[in-house]
Amino acid sequence: MISPTRPQLVGSFGMVAASDWLAAASGMAMLERGGNAFDAAVATGLVLQVVEPHLNGPGGEVPIILYDASQKEVVVVDGQGPAPRAASIDRFRDLDVPLIPGTGLLAANVPGAFSAWMLMLQRYGRLSLAEVMGPVIHYARHGVPILPSVHLSIANCVGRFNELWPSSGEVFLQGGNAPAAGSLFRNPQLAAVYESILKTAEAAKGGREQQIEAAVRAFYEGIVAQAVDRFASHFELWDETGVAHAGFLDGADLASWRASFESPLFLDYHGVRVHKTGPWGQGPVFLQQLQLLAGYDLESLEPDSADFVHLVIECAKLAFADREAYYGDPRHVDVPIEALLSSEYAAERRRLVGETASLEIRPGSPGGRQPRLPSRELRELTQRIEGAAGLPPDPVGKDTCHLDVVDREGNMVSATPSGGWLHGSPVVPGLGFPLSTRSQMFWLEEGLASSLVGGRRPRTTLTPTLVLRDGQPWLACGTPGGDQQDQWSFVFFLRHLHHGLDLQRAIEVPAFHSTHFHSSFYPRAAGLAQVHLEQRFSQSVVEELRRRGHDVQLHPDWSLGRLCAVEKGVDGQLRAGADPRQGQAYAAGR
């Protein structure tokens, strides 16, 4: 096996791994100030909004999984805002829109990230609001260097910003053009919003907790909610349907929602306990894949062999087929999650794994339930729209961010902030950021687990991971990558647990994934039997997979995934790794 491009970091004070180095450094600064993992995670997450605005923003969302060392418990923070109350399948039919577009205002849902970060900070952090918000305000006010990926994202939107979304051009263009890679980029509108929120919070009576609550009210009932109310449902702007539409989101939607705590789902596997969000995210597919693979001897398979890739892909197909049939917001949909995660169900499904590639989407019948997939007409529509655009099914989907933190007390955080992409929706005038378009993940067909209903959470792809070993925090990991998150992080986990690769080596081994299922992103097309591999796999592996019936799609070296991970070893040492792919993710620690 080749040597890693970077060392695995090892220390005893604290570790932060994030999809951008300035964000990781900001989180580490909180640990150095005497903060804990929760303070560090919030600072890291807020800075990601400035340095990676094409991948997340204040208008987006974030699921968080945390381990609180003082109470010895794992908790999920639900940072996924729901669809607007006024949104409905009938309203879309009135507009003659059969699929929710991935751009514009129709797909806007309640911003969830700010409330989620503040909820965790309020309950578990120890630093002041001013300390934790200091880095994001500094970088928004004084500037960050434009990453090459940010430049390319903005460059692809220059025409859209100049001609269709002028509020976005006002913030993200310089002289009508994309800012050059490496140039200093400032977002004074966002800086002013966060400065106003902080000023309002510090004027509130009471202590630290009351200040944080005042900041949340300022966002969801004050400056942000008021700007959203004036804009999102009143202005008709271009989206991917080719027609200008207004959205459904208004200030009342923001005022009536707050992030909340939930219990995680978990599965015991080979001596560790893996924790994920509920089925309002895709996280349970990670657990279903583990349950399926529990019947195989993975240690005997080389981690870059055709046998290993084939087995993992075929199990992923079965888990993701169940996602399509059953996952949705469990507050509104009866998801048979206990049956889906049971060893008995996995044993039944395991019999479907053969020596050749499956060419079907095959959800099961957990507890005797009959699966329900989108109608054939709707599935064919997704393919027609994809074909009309002249593009193959998107192997990666819309990208996002990730961060993991562990401190010397044993507190641990894994979070996947996303949404509010600058290419997804126009900037809300005066705020400096766009809204999330996560509602594109709903189907506009009644009776499905992920059918659109106002007030429901969309079935998101965002999926952090937190793992205990012997009841103690062991591993936090995740990656950007849409539908591929629970494939890239899953393969990393298997290579780390079963093959003994350290964090950095497990991150850097060639990546692969399947697009056999319907994408969660507009236009929702599927790439049946497609397996996507980095070209670092040997030709013999590629040929063997094709012999078994896989439609192998090759990608450039170092192009799939952007993993981060932190770990607390049984020896008490803290470790971290970050993906060299795209040259943005870094770990910091000592």
Order of alpha helices (4+ residues) and beta strands (2+ residues): beta-beta-alpha-alpha-beta-beta-alpha-alpha-alpha-beta-alpha-alpha-alpha-beta-alpha-alpha-alpha-beta-beta-alpha-beta-beta-beta-alpha-alpha-alpha-alpha-alpha-beta-beta-beta-beta-alpha-alpha-beta-beta-alpha-beta-beta-beta-beta
